[in-house]
C-alpha cells in the first residue's frame, strides 16, 4: 500500500498550502525589505572562491570589464549545493536539526524560536518554524512541537503574518492528529484565526499588518489569502466555510492591481517585483480553485459540469492574467528574494502544475541554491518548506496537446484529486502538466498520465509514438472523456487500436474484480456497471484505461462529500498504477538514459515464447530493456515477440484436450523463425511438463541454446511447473541445477559492459534487490530464490521465479512478487551480457566487450518482412544500421521493407482499416521519416488517417508535385521538398529569436553583476567577490548558456538541411519558376513577393 514502508518523518501532509512572505513595510519585518533598515533575514556571508577558468572566454565576451567577467563567472563554480535527491534528503535532515536547536526551552518564551519579534509580527517566527517542522514530517508528539503548540496557544498573535502562519499550523495538525480531543481543540483555534483573517480583509481587497488593515500591501494580502486557503485544504469535507463574497473581493483586487506589463508590485506606484508577481499568480490559482469552480454549475454525476459562456470568459480572464505574469517572470531572475521566494516559487510550481517557470526547472535551480542551515530561523524554515514540498513525487500528469482541443476543461481536477490522495495516504503527492511534444523523460516524471478532452483526440504521429514509448517504459495512461464526449471516446479507441493491434491488445470492459474496483475497497460489480471503464491488458497489467463517463468534473469541484466513490476509485488507481510511495519517480532523478550512449558493438537475439496461461505483450518491454542495455553497453537486444493474437488457439494443445477451462500451452517452443541466442519462456499459470517438451528444450540447449524461464506476474503455479521443467531438462542432458548465491555473477562482481560492485554504502543500498509488498514473504532474506542449470561449465538456463522483464522495464505489476525496478534491470542486464560473452566466446574477466557484426541478420529480417511483422523488422533494421551501416544487403533490405510496408498501408487504407493504416504509417516513418509528407500528400484528397504536417502550406502550387527530384537515395517531388524547406526556415527563424532572447537575458544578468560589484566596492568589500546573489546569477547564466548552445546547434542543422534541399532543387529552378516560385540568395519565395528578400541564413 502507498506509504506502508515510509519513515515517520517523511510523511508530511500537503493540504495546508505553505505561505509566502515578502514585505517592504516600515515595521520590523519578518523578511528582507526594500527599506534601509536591517532585515531579520541577513544576507549570507560572501566567500571568495576559485574562478571558473574554463568559462572565462565566454564571460569576457559578455561583460564590459575584466573584473565583471571574473565575478560573473566565478559563479558557475560556486554551486556546491543539492543536485541530487540524496543531497536534498541530507539537507532536510540538517535544517530540521537546526530549527529544533533554535527553540527556546525555558523561561517565559519557552516554546518560541530564536529571533522572535515584538509588535504586529509577534509569534511569526515561531509559527513559521513550527509549520516547517510539521511539514517536514516531525511528529505532533515530538517535544519540540508540543512546546511550540503550547506557546502558540497561550500567546495572542496580533498580525496578519503570524495569524496566517498559525492557521496553516492548525490545519496541518488537524490533518495529522488522530486523537479527537486534540483535533477538536485545533479546529476551534483554526476557526478563530480564519474568522480573524476573513474579517481583516479590507473592502478594497488589501490586507494590512493587523486587524485594522494598517498599511495595506500585496505582501500582507497574499499572505492573508494563503492562511484562509490553508483552512480550506484540510482533507475531507472542509470544516471551514468561506463566502464567495470574500473570494470575489480578493479576485477583484488582484486582477485590478496587475500592471500592464503583467507584473505585480508591492503597492501602488512601485515597480513590479519577482516576489510579488509570484504572489500574484499564486493568488490567481487559489481563486481558480476556490472561486471559479464554485461559481460554475454543480457537477452532474457521470455527465460533468455544464458549460456557460460567462464562466468560460471568467476562466479565460483569470488564466490570461496568470500567463502575463509568467511571461514577465521569464525575463527576470527567478530566484531573487531568498528563502521566502524559493517557497513562493514552490507554491507556484505546485499550484500551476508547471515543472518549468520562466524557462527554469524551478525545483532543480532552487535546490541548487540551498546550502544548508544559515543560523537564521526564518530563512531556514522557508528553505525547509521549499525542499519538502518541492521534492514530493508527481503522481499524475495531464497531457497538454493542441490549441482549442479542450484538453484542460477541468483546470483544477488533478489539483483537488492529488490533495485528496495526499490526505488519504498522509504523504505528499503532486501533479504536473506535460506537453505532448516533450521528451520521454518528462512524461516519466509521473507514473500516471491523464489525457482528457471534449472533442476528438488529435495527436501527431510523433506524439503518438512517444506516448506508446511511455507505456512501454511502465507508464499508465487514462483517457478521460469530458462530458462523456463520444468523439473523444471514438478517437481514443482508435489510438489504442493503432498502438496495440499488432501486439494483440484491445480495449475491453474491466471485470468487476479488477483492482481498480477492489484494490483498497470499492464497489466491485456496482462500480463496473456504473463507470463502464475499459482497459488494455498486456497480460500482467492494464496499461491503458478509458473513462467513457465524466468523473473529472467531481474532482474539479472537489465534491468529495457528494461523490466519495469517484475519489475512492482514484485511490484504487493510485494503489494499482502508482506503486510504493518510495519507488515513485524522485524529483531530481537522472534521465532514463543519462550521458552519451555506448558505441554500438553487437547484438543478442531473443525469442519469446508463452507457456502456461494467456499470451503476453512483451514487445514494448523488450524495447525498453533493450534500449537501456544498448545505451549502457553497446549491445543491442533484437527480440522477436509473436503477437499474442497469433500465438493463440492454433498453437495451443490444451493438455491434449479441448477443455477451454484449462490453461493453454504452446505446442512448440523452439520453432522460431531462426535459432535465437536467448529463448525467453514466460507465462502466468501452471502448465504440463511432458516428455515432448523436455526433449525439445534439451535438444535446443545441446545445440548451444540458452533458456530464460521467467514467471511473469510471479504466479506460484507457473514457478512450480517451470522448476519441474528445468529439473527434467537437467536430467535429460546430464546437467546440474543450482541455487543462485549472493556472490553469483548474476548478482555481483564486475562484468565488461556493466559497472561492477557499488563502491559506497549508499550505492550498495540503492543496488540491492528489495522485495515489494507482495514479495515480502516469498523473496525475503538472502539471495533471490533463482536457479541455474549448469552443463560442462556453461550456464544453459536461468529461472527467475518472480516478475522480472516487466519490472525491469519500469512496469508496476499489481499482485506480483518482485524487486525494485532499478536492481531488477541490473539483474536482467547481467543475464543478457553473460549470454553475449558466451556466444562471442569471451571470458567473463575480459576488459571489454567484443564486437559482433550484424550483417548476418539481414537474411532473417527478410523473413520478418515476408511474415508482415513490420514493427520488429523496423527495429531490427535500425539496429543493423547502428551496428554495421555498410552491412551487405542493407540498402536492398531497406528498399524491400519500405515497399512492402507502403503496399500494406495502401491495402489497409483501401479496406477502411484506419487504425492499421495509421500504425503502418508510424512504422514507415520510424525508419523513413521523410515519407510522412509523401504519405500525407497521397491521402489529403481522401481524408485518410495520416496526420496533416503542421507546415504544409496551402499556397504551394499543386503542379510542383509533378516535378520529380532526386533527394539523397530516393526520388521525391519539388512540392514536398519546398514544404520541407519552409518547415526548416520557420524553425530557423524561431531558433534565432530564442538566441536573441538568450543574449538579452545574459546582458541583463551581466548588468546586475556589475551593479553588485559596484555596491561591494562602495561598501569596502572589494569589487570581485562571490556570494549568494552572485551564485543565483551564475545558476541562471549556466542554464541560459547551456540552452543557447543547444539552440545554436539546432539552428545550424536547419541551415544545413535547407542547403541540401536547395542543391537538390537547383537543376529544376526554371521549371519551378514557371509555377511561380523562385530562389534568391538561398531563400525560396513566390515571384509576387516583395523584391526585398530576407537575408539567407
RAVENQUI-V622460 format. One line per field, one symbol per residue. ss: DSSP state (h for helix, s for strand, l for the rest). phi: phi as a letter, one per 40 degrees, with the letter a starting at -180 (. if undefined). A space follows every 10 residues. Layout:
# RAVENQUI-V622460
ss->???
phi->???
This chain:
# RAVENQUI-V622460
ss->lllllllhhh llllllllll llllllllll llllllllll llllllllll llhhhhhhhh hhlllhhhhh hhhlllllll llllhhhhhh hhhhhhhhhh hlslllllll llslllllhh hllhhhhhhh hhhhhlllll llhhhhhhhh hhhhllllsh hhhhhhhhhh hhhhhhlllh hhhhhhhhhh hhhhhhhhhh llllllslls llllllshhh hhhhhhhhhh hhllllllll lllhhhhhhh hhhhhhllll llllslllll lslhhhhhhh hhhhhhhhhh hhhhhlllls lslsllllhh hhhhhhhhhh hhhhhhhhhh lllllllhhh hhhhhhhhhh hhlllsslls shhhhhhhhl llllllhhhh hhhhhhhhhh lllsssssss llllllllll llhhhhhhhh hhhhhlllls sssssllllh hhhllsssss ssslllllll hhhhhhhhhh hhlllsssss shhhlhhhhh hhhhhhhhhh hhhllllssl llllhhhhll llllhhhhhh hllsssslll lsssssslls lhhhhhllll lllhhhhhhh hhhhhhhhll hhhlllllll llllllllll lsssssssss slllllllhh hhhhhhhhhh hhhlssssss sllhhhllhh hslhhhllll llllssllll lllllllsss ssslllllll hhhhhhhhhh hhllllssss shhhlhhhhh hhhhhhhhhh hhhllssssl llllllllll sllsllllll hhhhhhhlll slhhhlllll llllllssss sllsssssss llllhhhhll llllllllsl hhhhhhhhhh hhhhhhhhhl llllllllll llllhhhhhh hhhhhhlllh hhhhhhhhhh hhhllllllh hhhhhhhhhh hhhhhhhhhh lllhhhhhhh hhhhhhhlll hhhhhhhhhl llllllllll lllllllhhh hhlsssslls ssshhhhhhh hhhhhhhhhh hhhhhhhhhh hhhhhhhhhh hhhhhhhhll lllllllhhh hhhhhhhhhh hhhhhhhhhh hhhhhhhhhh hhhhhhhhhh hhhhllssss llssssllll lllllll
phi->.dgcbccdcb bccccccccb babbcccccc bdbccccccc ccccccbcbc ccccbccccc ccbcbcccdc cccccccbbc acbaccccdc ccdccccccc cccccbgcbd gcbdgdbcgc cdgccccccc ccccccgccc ccdccccccd ccccbcbcbc cccccccccd dccdcbcccc cccccccccc dccccdcccc ccccgcbbcb ccgcgcaccd cccccccccd ccccdgdccb bbcccccccc ddcccccccc chcbbcafcc ccbccccdcc cdcccccdcc bcccccdcdb dgbhbccbdc cdcccccccc cccccccccc bbcccchgcc cdcccccccc ccgccbbggb cccccccccc bhdbgbcccc cccccdcccc cdcccbbbcc agcgcgcbdc cbccdccccc ccccbfbcbb bacbcccccc ccccdbcbbb bbabbccbbc ccccccccdc ccchcbbbcb cdggccccdc cccccccccb dcbgbacbcc ccccdccbdb hicfcccdcc cfcbabbchb accbbbccbc bccccdcfcc ccbcccccdc ccccccbcgc dcccdccbcc cdbcgccccd baabcbbcbb bggccbcbdc cccccccccc ccbgcccbbb bdddccbbdc bbbffgbbcc ccccbccabb bccacccbbc baabadbccb ccccdccccc ccchcbbbcb ccggcccccc cccccccccd ccbgcbcbcc ccccccbagc bcgadccdcb cccccccccb ccccbcccbc ggcdccbbbb afgbcbabbb cacbcccccg cbbcgccabc cccccccccc dccccccccc gbcccccacc cadbcccdcc dccccccgcc dccccccccc cccadbddgc cccccccccc cccccccccc cgcccccccc ccccccbbdc cdccccccbc ccgcccccdc bcccccdccc ccccbcbgbb bbbccccccc cccccccccc cccccccccc cccccccccc cccccccccg bgbaccidcc cccccccccc cccccccccc cccccccccc cccccdcbdc ccccchbbbb fgbcacdccd ccccccc
